[in-house]
Amino acid sequence: MPELTISEILSDLRMAEEVISKFERRYWITSDQFFELYSEGLLDDGEHAEDFSEWAGFLKLKQRRKSAVAVR
């Protein structure tokens, strides 16, 4: 797997932040609160499952990219 450039990492971080902010505004909850509830399976019955899955994915991407920047 090719190593990402710092430019690609920063671009991914910007995109993740934009998507995460969109979800925080839509659902009126912080990502920290969301991820805690999501991880514990305490959210809705599936009506928003696709959004929540995407939100969690972007939070994980953000964390991976932040870790990649810290390593450099």
N, CA, C, O and CB atoms as a CASP TS submission, in Angstrom:
PFRMAT TS
TARGET T0000
AUTHOR 0000-0000-0000
METHOD Language model
MODEL 1
PARENT N/A
ATOM      1  N   MET     1       0.844  -1.182   0.000  1.00  0.00           N
ATOM      2  CA  MET     1       0.000   0.000   0.000  1.00  0.00           C
ATOM      3  C   MET     1       0.887   1.242   0.000  1.00  0.00           C
ATOM      4  O   MET     1       1.753   1.377   0.865  1.00  0.00           O
ATOM      5  CB  MET     1      -0.959  -0.001   1.222  1.00  0.00           C
ATOM      6  N   PRO     2       0.686   2.158  -0.962  1.00  0.00           N
ATOM      7  CA  PRO     2       1.537   3.340  -1.043  1.00  0.00           C
ATOM      8  C   PRO     2       1.309   4.290   0.129  1.00  0.00           C
ATOM      9  O   PRO     2       0.197   4.417   0.643  1.00  0.00           O
ATOM     10  CB  PRO     2       1.291   4.069  -2.351  1.00  0.00           C
ATOM     11  N   GLU     3       2.368   4.939   0.530  1.00  0.00           N
ATOM     12  CA  GLU     3       2.282   5.890   1.636  1.00  0.00           C
ATOM     13  C   GLU     3       1.646   7.189   1.150  1.00  0.00           C
ATOM     14  O   GLU     3       1.946   7.664   0.055  1.00  0.00           O
ATOM     15  CB  GLU     3       3.683   6.163   2.239  1.00  0.00           C
ATOM     16  N   LEU     4       0.784   7.749   1.953  1.00  0.00           N
ATOM     17  CA  LEU     4       0.118   9.006   1.620  1.00  0.00           C
ATOM     18  C   LEU     4       1.067  10.180   1.799  1.00  0.00           C
ATOM     19  O   LEU     4       1.913  10.178   2.693  1.00  0.00           O
ATOM     20  CB  LEU     4      -1.133   9.200   2.484  1.00  0.00           C
ATOM     21  N   THR     5       0.920  11.173   0.947  1.00  0.00           N
ATOM     22  CA  THR     5       1.694  12.395   1.114  1.00  0.00           C
ATOM     23  C   THR     5       1.032  13.253   2.191  1.00  0.00           C
ATOM     24  O   THR     5      -0.133  13.048   2.533  1.00  0.00           O
ATOM     25  CB  THR     5       1.808  13.175  -0.231  1.00  0.00           C
ATOM     26  N   ILE     6       1.772  14.195   2.709  1.00  0.00           N
ATOM     27  CA  ILE     6       1.214  15.092   3.724  1.00  0.00           C
ATOM     28  C   ILE     6       0.047  15.879   3.130  1.00  0.00           C
ATOM     29  O   ILE     6      -0.924  16.164   3.831  1.00  0.00           O
ATOM     30  CB  ILE     6       2.304  16.058   4.268  1.00  0.00           C
ATOM     31  N   SER     7       0.129  16.230   1.861  1.00  0.00           N
ATOM     32  CA  SER     7      -0.962  16.945   1.195  1.00  0.00           C
ATOM     33  C   SER     7      -2.229  16.093   1.141  1.00  0.00           C
ATOM     34  O   SER     7      -3.325  16.598   1.382  1.00  0.00           O
ATOM     35  CB  SER     7      -0.543  17.355  -0.225  1.00  0.00           C
ATOM     36  N   GLU     8      -2.086  14.816   0.830  1.00  0.00           N
ATOM     37  CA  GLU     8      -3.240  13.911   0.791  1.00  0.00           C
ATOM     38  C   GLU     8      -3.844  13.723   2.179  1.00  0.00           C
ATOM     39  O   GLU     8      -5.064  13.671   2.334  1.00  0.00           O
ATOM     40  CB  GLU     8      -2.833  12.551   0.209  1.00  0.00           C
ATOM     41  N   ILE     9      -2.991  13.624   3.172  1.00  0.00           N
ATOM     42  CA  ILE     9      -3.459  13.470   4.554  1.00  0.00           C
ATOM     43  C   ILE     9      -4.256  14.697   4.974  1.00  0.00           C
ATOM     44  O   ILE     9      -5.341  14.574   5.541  1.00  0.00           O
ATOM     45  CB  ILE     9      -2.268  13.248   5.517  1.00  0.00           C
ATOM     46  N   LEU    10      -3.714  15.881   4.693  1.00  0.00           N
ATOM     47  CA  LEU    10      -4.404  17.121   5.072  1.00  0.00           C
ATOM     48  C   LEU    10      -5.707  17.294   4.304  1.00  0.00           C
ATOM     49  O   LEU    10      -6.689  17.795   4.853  1.00  0.00           O
ATOM     50  CB  LEU    10      -3.499  18.327   4.831  1.00  0.00           C
ATOM     51  N   SER    11      -5.723  16.889   3.050  1.00  0.00           N
ATOM     52  CA  SER    11      -6.953  16.945   2.262  1.00  0.00           C
ATOM     53  C   SER    11      -8.018  16.028   2.857  1.00  0.00           C
ATOM     54  O   SER    11      -9.180  16.416   2.973  1.00  0.00           O
ATOM     55  CB  SER    11      -6.675  16.558   0.801  1.00  0.00           C
ATOM     56  N   ASP    12      -7.621  14.810   3.233  1.00  0.00           N
ATOM     57  CA  ASP    12      -8.547  13.879   3.876  1.00  0.00           C
ATOM     58  C   ASP    12      -9.078  14.448   5.186  1.00  0.00           C
ATOM     59  O   ASP    12     -10.264  14.311   5.489  1.00  0.00           O
ATOM     60  CB  ASP    12      -7.862  12.535   4.128  1.00  0.00           C
ATOM     61  N   LEU    13      -8.205  15.084   5.962  1.00  0.00           N
ATOM     62  CA  LEU    13      -8.626  15.677   7.233  1.00  0.00           C
ATOM     63  C   LEU    13      -9.656  16.788   7.008  1.00  0.00           C
ATOM     64  O   LEU    13     -10.651  16.873   7.728  1.00  0.00           O
ATOM     65  CB  LEU    13      -7.408  16.231   7.993  1.00  0.00           C
ATOM     66  N   ARG    14      -9.414  17.631   6.009  1.00  0.00           N
ATOM     67  CA  ARG    14     -10.367  18.715   5.702  1.00  0.00           C
ATOM     68  C   ARG    14     -11.721  18.141   5.300  1.00  0.00           C
ATOM     69  O   ARG    14     -12.762  18.596   5.774  1.00  0.00           O
ATOM     70  CB  ARG    14      -9.819  19.623   4.571  1.00  0.00           C
ATOM     71  N   MET    15     -11.700  17.145   4.426  1.00  0.00           N
ATOM     72  CA  MET    15     -12.945  16.533   3.973  1.00  0.00           C
ATOM     73  C   MET    15     -13.681  15.883   5.148  1.00  0.00           C
ATOM     74  O   MET    15     -14.894  16.041   5.289  1.00  0.00           O
ATOM     75  CB  MET    15     -12.664  15.489   2.871  1.00  0.00           C
ATOM     76  N   ALA    16     -12.949  15.157   5.984  1.00  0.00           N
ATOM     77  CA  ALA    16     -13.569  14.497   7.137  1.00  0.00           C
ATOM     78  C   ALA    16     -14.192  15.529   8.064  1.00  0.00           C
ATOM     79  O   ALA    16     -15.308  15.334   8.545  1.00  0.00           O
ATOM     80  CB  ALA    16     -12.534  13.647   7.904  1.00  0.00           C
ATOM     81  N   GLU    17     -13.491  16.618   8.317  1.00  0.00           N
ATOM     82  CA  GLU    17     -14.026  17.678   9.187  1.00  0.00           C
ATOM     83  C   GLU    17     -15.324  18.261   8.630  1.00  0.00           C
ATOM     84  O   GLU    17     -16.268  18.515   9.378  1.00  0.00           O
ATOM     85  CB  GLU    17     -12.987  18.797   9.362  1.00  0.00           C
ATOM     86  N   GLU    18     -15.367  18.470   7.315  1.00  0.00           N
ATOM     87  CA  GLU    18     -16.575  19.017   6.692  1.00  0.00           C
ATOM     88  C   GLU    18     -17.763  18.067   6.860  1.00  0.00           C
ATOM     89  O   GLU    18     -18.860  18.495   7.217  1.00  0.00           O
ATOM     90  CB  GLU    18     -16.329  19.292   5.199  1.00  0.00           C
ATOM     91  N   VAL    19     -17.538  16.793   6.605  1.00  0.00           N
ATOM     92  CA  VAL    19     -18.619  15.807   6.716  1.00  0.00           C
ATOM     93  C   VAL    19     -19.054  15.658   8.171  1.00  0.00           C
ATOM     94  O   VAL    19     -20.249  15.610   8.461  1.00  0.00           O
ATOM     95  CB  VAL    19     -18.171  14.441   6.150  1.00  0.00           C
ATOM     96  N   ILE    20     -18.096  15.585   9.076  1.00  0.00           N
ATOM     97  CA  ILE    20     -18.395  15.445  10.504  1.00  0.00           C
ATOM     98  C   ILE    20     -19.214  16.638  10.994  1.00  0.00           C
ATOM     99  O   ILE    20     -20.193  16.470  11.721  1.00  0.00           O
ATOM    100  CB  ILE    20     -17.089  15.317  11.325  1.00  0.00           C
ATOM    101  N   SER    21     -18.809  17.840  10.594  1.00  0.00           N
ATOM    102  CA  SER    21     -19.551  19.047  10.986  1.00  0.00           C
ATOM    103  C   SER    21     -20.984  19.012  10.473  1.00  0.00           C
ATOM    104  O   SER    21     -21.911  19.425  11.170  1.00  0.00           O
ATOM    105  CB  SER    21     -18.844  20.302  10.463  1.00  0.00           C
ATOM    106  N   LYS    22     -21.163  18.514   9.247  1.00  0.00           N
ATOM    107  CA  LYS    22     -22.510  18.399   8.665  1.00  0.00           C
ATOM    108  C   LYS    22     -23.386  17.508   9.545  1.00  0.00           C
ATOM    109  O   LYS    22     -24.535  17.847   9.826  1.00  0.00           O
ATOM    110  CB  LYS    22     -22.441  17.828   7.219  1.00  0.00           C
ATOM    111  N   PHE    23     -22.844  16.375   9.975  1.00  0.00           N
ATOM    112  CA  PHE    23     -23.621  15.464  10.820  1.00  0.00           C
ATOM    113  C   PHE    23     -23.900  16.075  12.200  1.00  0.00           C
ATOM    114  O   PHE    23     -24.996  15.914  12.738  1.00  0.00           O
ATOM    115  CB  PHE    23     -22.879  14.129  10.978  1.00  0.00           C
ATOM    116  N   GLU    24     -22.920  16.769  12.767  1.00  0.00           N
ATOM    117  CA  GLU    24     -23.139  17.404  14.073  1.00  0.00           C
ATOM    118  C   GLU    24     -24.267  18.433  13.992  1.00  0.00           C
ATOM    119  O   GLU    24     -25.087  18.531  14.905  1.00  0.00           O
ATOM    120  CB  GLU    24     -21.841  18.077  14.571  1.00  0.00           C
ATOM    121  N   ARG    25     -24.306  19.189  12.911  1.00  0.00           N
ATOM    122  CA  ARG    25     -25.381  20.182  12.737  1.00  0.00           C
ATOM    123  C   ARG    25     -26.724  19.494  12.494  1.00  0.00           C
ATOM    124  O   ARG    25     -27.751  19.921  13.021  1.00  0.00           O
ATOM    125  CB  ARG    25     -25.056  21.135  11.562  1.00  0.00           C
ATOM    126  N   ARG    26     -26.709  18.444  11.707  1.00  0.00           N
ATOM    127  CA  ARG    26     -27.966  17.749  11.369  1.00  0.00           C
ATOM    128  C   ARG    26     -28.596  17.107  12.600  1.00  0.00           C
ATOM    129  O   ARG    26     -29.812  17.165  12.779  1.00  0.00           O
ATOM    130  CB  ARG    26     -27.714  16.677  10.295  1.00  0.00           C
ATOM    131  N   TYR    27     -27.772  16.494  13.449  1.00  0.00           N
ATOM    132  CA  TYR    27     -28.314  15.730  14.580  1.00  0.00           C
ATOM    133  C   TYR    27     -28.159  16.436  15.932  1.00  0.00           C
ATOM    134  O   TYR    27     -28.549  15.879  16.958  1.00  0.00           O
ATOM    135  CB  TYR    27     -27.640  14.385  14.645  1.00  0.00           C
ATOM    136  N   TRP    28     -27.605  17.631  15.952  1.00  0.00           N
ATOM    137  CA  TRP    28     -27.493  18.433  17.167  1.00  0.00           C
ATOM    138  C   TRP    28     -26.804  17.672  18.300  1.00  0.00           C
ATOM    139  O   TRP    28     -27.286  17.658  19.432  1.00  0.00           O
ATOM    140  CB  TRP    28     -28.869  18.887  17.616  1.00  0.00           C
ATOM    141  N   ILE    29     -25.668  17.038  17.980  1.00  0.00           N
ATOM    142  CA  ILE    29     -24.911  16.293  18.970  1.00  0.00           C
ATOM    143  C   ILE    29     -23.439  16.355  18.570  1.00  0.00           C
ATOM    144  O   ILE    29     -23.116  16.365  17.382  1.00  0.00           O
ATOM    145  CB  ILE    29     -25.414  14.810  19.082  1.00  0.00           C
ATOM    146  N   THR    30     -22.558  16.396  19.549  1.00  0.00           N
ATOM    147  CA  THR    30     -21.133  16.407  19.225  1.00  0.00           C
ATOM    148  C   THR    30     -20.705  15.019  18.754  1.00  0.00           C
ATOM    149  O   THR    30     -21.365  14.020  19.038  1.00  0.00           O
ATOM    150  CB  THR    30     -20.290  16.855  20.451  1.00  0.00           C
ATOM    151  N   SER    31     -19.615  14.981  18.048  1.00  0.00           N
ATOM    152  CA  SER    31     -19.103  13.696  17.576  1.00  0.00           C
ATOM    153  C   SER    31     -18.664  12.803  18.736  1.00  0.00           C
ATOM    154  O   SER    31     -18.810  11.583  18.664  1.00  0.00           O
ATOM    155  CB  SER    31     -17.936  13.916  16.619  1.00  0.00           C
ATOM    156  N   ASP    32     -18.136  13.390  19.786  1.00  0.00           N
ATOM    157  CA  ASP    32     -17.754  12.588  20.956  1.00  0.00           C
ATOM    158  C   ASP    32     -18.976  11.916  21.569  1.00  0.00           C
ATOM    159  O   ASP    32     -18.947  10.727  21.889  1.00  0.00           O
ATOM    160  CB  ASP    32     -17.048  13.466  22.010  1.00  0.00           C
ATOM    161  N   GLN    33     -20.052  12.688  21.731  1.00  0.00           N
ATOM    162  CA  GLN    33     -21.286  12.123  22.272  1.00  0.00           C
ATOM    163  C   GLN    33     -21.850  11.062  21.332  1.00  0.00           C
ATOM    164  O   GLN    33     -22.256   9.983  21.763  1.00  0.00           O
ATOM    165  CB  GLN    33     -22.327  13.230  22.510  1.00  0.00           C
ATOM    166  N   PHE    34     -21.869  11.388  20.037  1.00  0.00           N
ATOM    167  CA  PHE    34     -22.368  10.446  19.051  1.00  0.00           C
ATOM    168  C   PHE    34     -21.593   9.130  19.106  1.00  0.00           C
ATOM    169  O   PHE    34     -22.192   8.057  19.176  1.00  0.00           O
ATOM    170  CB  PHE    34     -22.285  11.052  17.654  1.00  0.00           C
ATOM    171  N   PHE    35     -20.271   9.214  19.073  1.00  0.00           N
ATOM    172  CA  PHE    35     -19.475   7.993  18.971  1.00  0.00           C
ATOM    173  C   PHE    35     -19.628   7.121  20.214  1.00  0.00           C
ATOM    174  O   PHE    35     -19.618   5.893  20.118  1.00  0.00           O
ATOM    175  CB  PHE    35     -18.003   8.338  18.755  1.00  0.00           C
ATOM    176  N   GLU    36     -19.769   7.744  21.369  1.00  0.00           N
ATOM    177  CA  GLU    36     -20.003   6.973  22.592  1.00  0.00           C
ATOM    178  C   GLU    36     -21.322   6.209  22.488  1.00  0.00           C
ATOM    179  O   GLU    36     -21.369   5.008  22.756  1.00  0.00           O
ATOM    180  CB  GLU    36     -20.014   7.903  23.832  1.00  0.00           C
ATOM    181  N   LEU    37     -22.388   6.902  22.099  1.00  0.00           N
ATOM    182  CA  LEU    37     -23.694   6.248  21.946  1.00  0.00           C
ATOM    183  C   LEU    37     -23.675   5.206  20.837  1.00  0.00           C
ATOM    184  O   LEU    37     -24.238   4.121  20.989  1.00  0.00           O
ATOM    185  CB  LEU    37     -24.776   7.287  21.658  1.00  0.00           C
ATOM    186  N   TYR    38     -23.030   5.532  19.725  1.00  0.00           N
ATOM    187  CA  TYR    38     -22.947   4.618  18.584  1.00  0.00           C
ATOM    188  C   TYR    38     -22.202   3.338  18.975  1.00  0.00           C
ATOM    189  O   TYR    38     -22.635   2.232  18.653  1.00  0.00           O
ATOM    190  CB  TYR    38     -22.243   5.306  17.389  1.00  0.00           C
ATOM    191  N   SER    39     -21.089   3.507  19.666  1.00  0.00           N
ATOM    192  CA  SER    39     -20.276   2.358  20.090  1.00  0.00           C
ATOM    193  C   SER    39     -21.027   1.443  21.046  1.00  0.00           C
ATOM    194  O   SER    39     -20.800   0.234  21.072  1.00  0.00           O
ATOM    195  CB  SER    39     -18.995   2.840  20.750  1.00  0.00           C
ATOM    196  N   GLU    40     -21.922   2.030  21.830  1.00  0.00           N
ATOM    197  CA  GLU    40     -22.704   1.258  22.796  1.00  0.00           C
ATOM    198  C   GLU    40     -24.011   0.739  22.206  1.00  0.00           C
ATOM    199  O   GLU    40     -24.774   0.058  22.891  1.00  0.00           O
ATOM    200  CB  GLU    40     -22.999   2.106  24.015  1.00  0.00           C
ATOM    201  N   GLY    41     -24.273   1.054  20.947  1.00  0.00           N
ATOM    202  CA  GLY    41     -25.501   0.584  20.290  1.00  0.00           C
ATOM    203  C   GLY    41     -26.757   1.249  20.824  1.00  0.00           C
ATOM    204  O   GLY    41     -27.828   0.641  20.809  1.00  0.00           O
ATOM    205  N   LEU    42     -26.648   2.484  21.296  1.00  0.00           N
ATOM    206  CA  LEU    42     -27.776   3.165  21.936  1.00  0.00           C
ATOM    207  C   LEU    42     -28.487   4.170  21.040  1.00  0.00           C
ATOM    208  O   LEU    42     -29.249   5.003  21.532  1.00  0.00           O
ATOM    209  CB  LEU    42     -27.301   3.862  23.162  1.00  0.00           C
ATOM    210  N   LEU    43     -28.250   4.104  19.737  1.00  0.00           N
ATOM    211  CA  LEU    43     -28.908   5.048  18.850  1.00  0.00           C
ATOM    212  C   LEU    43     -30.152   4.437  18.244  1.00  0.00           C
ATOM    213  O   LEU    43     -30.607   3.388  18.700  1.00  0.00           O
ATOM    214  CB  LEU    43     -27.960   5.503  17.756  1.00  0.00           C
ATOM    215  N   ASP    44     -30.713   5.069  17.226  1.00  0.00           N
ATOM    216  CA  ASP    44     -32.034   4.698  16.689  1.00  0.00           C
ATOM    217  C   ASP    44     -32.121   3.263  16.172  1.00  0.00           C
ATOM    218  O   ASP    44     -31.132   2.530  16.141  1.00  0.00           O
ATOM    219  CB  ASP    44     -32.400   5.635  15.578  1.00  0.00           C
ATOM    220  N   ASP    45     -33.309   2.893  15.774  1.00  0.00           N
ATOM    221  CA  ASP    45     -33.622   1.528  15.356  1.00  0.00           C
ATOM    222  C   ASP    45     -33.231   1.224  13.911  1.00  0.00           C
ATOM    223  O   ASP    45     -33.592   0.170  13.387  1.00  0.00           O
ATOM    224  CB  ASP    45     -35.086   1.276  15.533  1.00  0.00           C
ATOM    225  N   GLY    46     -32.522   2.101  13.280  1.00  0.00           N
ATOM    226  CA  GLY    46     -32.082   1.862  11.919  1.00  0.00           C
ATOM    227  C   GLY    46     -32.488   2.921  10.926  1.00  0.00           C
ATOM    228  O   GLY    46     -32.014   2.923   9.790  1.00  0.00           O
ATOM    229  N   GLU    47     -33.361   3.824  11.337  1.00  0.00           N
ATOM    230  CA  GLU    47     -33.823   4.878  10.440  1.00  0.00           C
ATOM    231  C   GLU    47     -32.658   5.726   9.925  1.00  0.00           C
ATOM    232  O   GLU    47     -32.669   6.177   8.780  1.00  0.00           O
ATOM    233  CB  GLU    47     -34.842   5.766  11.151  1.00  0.00           C
ATOM    234  N   HIS    48     -31.665   5.936  10.771  1.00  0.00           N
ATOM    235  CA  HIS    48     -30.510   6.767  10.412  1.00  0.00           C
ATOM    236  C   HIS    48     -29.226   5.946  10.333  1.00  0.00           C
ATOM    237  O   HIS    48     -28.129   6.501  10.393  1.00  0.00           O
ATOM    238  CB  HIS    48     -30.340   7.897  11.425  1.00  0.00           C
ATOM    239  N   ALA    49     -29.355   4.649  10.202  1.00  0.00           N
ATOM    240  CA  ALA    49     -28.186   3.754  10.242  1.00  0.00           C
ATOM    241  C   ALA    49     -27.135   4.115   9.200  1.00  0.00           C
ATOM    242  O   ALA    49     -25.938   4.064   9.482  1.00  0.00           O
ATOM    243  CB  ALA    49     -28.625   2.316  10.033  1.00  0.00           C
ATOM    244  N   GLU    50     -27.569   4.475   8.015  1.00  0.00           N
ATOM    245  CA  GLU    50     -26.598   4.809   6.960  1.00  0.00           C
ATOM    246  C   GLU    50     -25.810   6.062   7.320  1.00  0.00           C
ATOM    247  O   GLU    50     -24.588   6.087   7.170  1.00  0.00           O
ATOM    248  CB  GLU    50     -27.313   5.009   5.611  1.00  0.00           C
ATOM    249  N   ASP    51     -26.497   7.108   7.795  1.00  0.00           N
ATOM    250  CA  ASP    51     -25.812   8.326   8.240  1.00  0.00           C
ATOM    251  C   ASP    51     -24.846   8.021   9.377  1.00  0.00           C
ATOM    252  O   ASP    51     -23.701   8.473   9.371  1.00  0.00           O
ATOM    253  CB  ASP    51     -26.832   9.386   8.685  1.00  0.00           C
ATOM    254  N   PHE    52     -25.317   7.254  10.345  1.00  0.00           N
ATOM    255  CA  PHE    52     -24.487   6.977  11.517  1.00  0.00           C
ATOM    256  C   PHE    52     -23.254   6.158  11.153  1.00  0.00           C
ATOM    257  O   PHE    52     -22.174   6.374  11.704  1.00  0.00           O
ATOM    258  CB  PHE    52     -25.301   6.244  12.575  1.00  0.00           C
ATOM    259  N   SER    53     -23.413   5.235  10.242  1.00  0.00           N
ATOM    260  CA  SER    53     -22.283   4.435   9.787  1.00  0.00           C
ATOM    261  C   SER    53     -21.262   5.322   9.066  1.00  0.00           C
ATOM    262  O   SER    53     -20.056   5.193   9.275  1.00  0.00           O
ATOM    263  CB  SER    53     -22.764   3.296   8.857  1.00  0.00           C
ATOM    264  N   GLU    54     -21.760   6.213   8.223  1.00  0.00           N
ATOM    265  CA  GLU    54     -20.872   7.135   7.506  1.00  0.00           C
ATOM    266  C   GLU    54     -20.164   8.064   8.481  1.00  0.00           C
ATOM    267  O   GLU    54     -18.964   8.305   8.347  1.00  0.00           O
ATOM    268  CB  GLU    54     -21.663   7.956   6.470  1.00  0.00           C
ATOM    269  N   TRP    55     -20.889   8.585   9.452  1.00  0.00           N
ATOM    270  CA  TRP    55     -20.331   9.488  10.458  1.00  0.00           C
ATOM    271  C   TRP    55     -19.217   8.774  11.216  1.00  0.00           C
ATOM    272  O   TRP    55     -18.122   9.316  11.371  1.00  0.00           O
ATOM    273  CB  TRP    55     -21.433   9.981  11.439  1.00  0.00           C
ATOM    274  N   ALA    56     -19.488   7.579  11.679  1.00  0.00           N
ATOM    275  CA  ALA    56     -18.475   6.811  12.404  1.00  0.00           C
ATOM    276  C   ALA    56     -17.252   6.555  11.525  1.00  0.00           C
ATOM    277  O   ALA    56     -16.118   6.618  12.000  1.00  0.00           O
ATOM    278  CB  ALA    56     -19.061   5.479  12.896  1.00  0.00           C
ATOM    279  N   GLY    57     -17.483   6.267  10.253  1.00  0.00           N
ATOM    280  CA  GLY    57     -16.370   6.031   9.336  1.00  0.00           C
ATOM    281  C   GLY    57     -15.493   7.258   9.171  1.00  0.00           C
ATOM    282  O   GLY    57     -14.267   7.150   9.152  1.00  0.00           O
ATOM    283  N   PHE    58     -16.111   8.420   9.051  1.00  0.00           N
ATOM    284  CA  PHE    58     -15.324   9.651   8.918  1.00  0.00           C
ATOM    285  C   PHE    58     -14.608  10.002  10.216  1.00  0.00           C
ATOM    286  O   PHE    58     -13.517  10.571  10.175  1.00  0.00           O
ATOM    287  CB  PHE    58     -16.223  10.810   8.492  1.00  0.00           C
ATOM    288  N   LEU    59     -15.186   9.683  11.347  1.00  0.00           N
ATOM    289  CA  LEU    59     -14.482   9.899  12.614  1.00  0.00           C
ATOM    290  C   LEU    59     -13.247   9.010  12.697  1.00  0.00           C
ATOM    291  O   LEU    59     -12.195   9.447  13.163  1.00  0.00           O
ATOM    292  CB  LEU    59     -15.417   9.624  13.808  1.00  0.00           C
ATOM    293  N   LYS    60     -13.372   7.777  12.250  1.00  0.00           N
ATOM    294  CA  LYS    60     -12.221   6.854  12.250  1.00  0.00           C
ATOM    295  C   LYS    60     -11.162   7.314  11.254  1.00  0.00           C
ATOM    296  O   LYS    60      -9.967   7.251  11.543  1.00  0.00           O
ATOM    297  CB  LYS    60     -12.675   5.414  11.910  1.00  0.00           C
ATOM    298  N   LEU    61     -11.598   7.780  10.076  1.00  0.00           N
ATOM    299  CA  LEU    61     -10.655   8.304   9.091  1.00  0.00           C
ATOM    300  C   LEU    61      -9.898   9.495   9.665  1.00  0.00           C
ATOM    301  O   LEU    61      -8.678   9.589   9.530  1.00  0.00           O
ATOM    302  CB  LEU    61     -11.387   8.708   7.797  1.00  0.00           C
ATOM    303  N   LYS    62     -10.625  10.400  10.304  1.00  0.00           N
ATOM    304  CA  LYS    62      -9.993  11.576  10.907  1.00  0.00           C
ATOM    305  C   LYS    62      -8.935  11.155  11.924  1.00  0.00           C
ATOM    306  O   LYS    62      -7.839  11.715  11.949  1.00  0.00           O
ATOM    307  CB  LYS    62     -11.050  12.474  11.580  1.00  0.00           C
ATOM    308  N   GLN    63      -9.254  10.182  12.753  1.00  0.00           N
ATOM    309  CA  GLN    63      -8.307   9.726  13.757  1.00  0.00           C
ATOM    310  C   GLN    63      -7.070   9.110  13.108  1.00  0.00           C
ATOM    311  O   GLN    63      -5.948   9.373  13.540  1.00  0.00           O
ATOM    312  CB  GLN    63      -8.970   8.718  14.689  1.00  0.00           C
ATOM    313  N   ARG    64      -7.270   8.289  12.069  1.00  0.00           N
ATOM    314  CA  ARG    64      -6.130   7.668  11.378  1.00  0.00           C
ATOM    315  C   ARG    64      -5.245   8.719  10.732  1.00  0.00           C
ATOM    316  O   ARG    64      -4.019   8.629  10.802  1.00  0.00           O
ATOM    317  CB  ARG    64      -6.618   6.675  10.315  1.00  0.00           C
ATOM    318  N   ARG    65      -5.852   9.708  10.110  1.00  0.00           N
ATOM    319  CA  ARG    65      -5.059  10.750   9.448  1.00  0.00           C
ATOM    320  C   ARG    65      -4.341  11.628  10.467  1.00  0.00           C
ATOM    321  O   ARG    65      -3.204  12.035  10.228  1.00  0.00           O
ATOM    322  CB  ARG    65      -5.954  11.615   8.551  1.00  0.00           C
ATOM    323  N   LYS    66      -4.971  11.925  11.581  1.00  0.00           N
ATOM    324  CA  LYS    66      -4.297  12.702  12.628  1.00  0.00           C
ATOM    325  C   LYS    66      -3.104  11.914  13.172  1.00  0.00           C
ATOM    326  O   LYS    66      -2.057  12.494  13.459  1.00  0.00           O
ATOM    327  CB  LYS    66      -5.287  13.056  13.779  1.00  0.00           C
ATOM    328  N   SER    67      -3.254  10.620  13.313  1.00  0.00           N
ATOM    329  CA  SER    67      -2.149   9.770  13.774  1.00  0.00           C
ATOM    330  C   SER    67      -1.019   9.775  12.748  1.00  0.00           C
ATOM    331  O   SER    67       0.157   9.791  13.113  1.00  0.00           O
ATOM    332  CB  SER    67      -2.638   8.321  14.027  1.00  0.00           C
ATOM    333  N   ALA    68      -1.373   9.762  11.474  1.00  0.00           N
ATOM    334  CA  ALA    68      -0.371   9.763  10.413  1.00  0.00           C
ATOM    335  C   ALA    68       0.443  11.067  10.426  1.00  0.00           C
ATOM    336  O   ALA    68       1.651  11.058  10.187  1.00  0.00           O
ATOM    337  CB  ALA    68      -1.047   9.569   9.042  1.00  0.00           C
ATOM    338  N   VAL    69      -0.232  12.175  10.705  1.00  0.00           N
ATOM    339  CA  VAL    69       0.454  13.461  10.770  1.00  0.00           C
ATOM    340  C   VAL    69       1.372  13.484  11.988  1.00  0.00           C
ATOM    341  O   VAL    69       2.491  13.990  11.903  1.00  0.00           O
ATOM    342  CB  VAL    69      -0.566  14.631  10.828  1.00  0.00           C
ATOM    343  N   ALA    70       0.925  12.952  13.103  1.00  0.00           N
ATOM    344  CA  ALA    70       1.721  12.955  14.334  1.00  0.00           C
ATOM    345  C   ALA    70       2.985  12.130  14.185  1.00  0.00           C
ATOM    346  O   ALA    70       4.008  12.450  14.791  1.00  0.00           O
ATOM    347  CB  ALA    70       0.899  12.427  15.498  1.00  0.00           C
ATOM    348  N   VAL    71       2.931  11.076  13.391  1.00  0.00           N
ATOM    349  CA  VAL    71       4.084  10.197  13.206  1.00  0.00           C
ATOM    350  C   VAL    71       5.166  10.894  12.381  1.00  0.00           C
ATOM    351  O   VAL    71       6.356  10.628  12.552  1.00  0.00           O
ATOM    352  CB  VAL    71       3.655   8.883  12.525  1.00  0.00           C
ATOM    353  N   ARG    72       4.754  11.767  11.507  1.00  0.00           N
ATOM    354  CA  ARG    72       5.719  12.428  10.604  1.00  0.00           C
ATOM    355  C   ARG    72       6.507  13.410  11.330  1.00  0.00           C
ATOM    356  O   ARG    72       7.368  14.066  10.744  1.00  0.00           O
ATOM    357  CB  ARG    72       5.044  13.095   9.449  1.00  0.00           C
TER
END
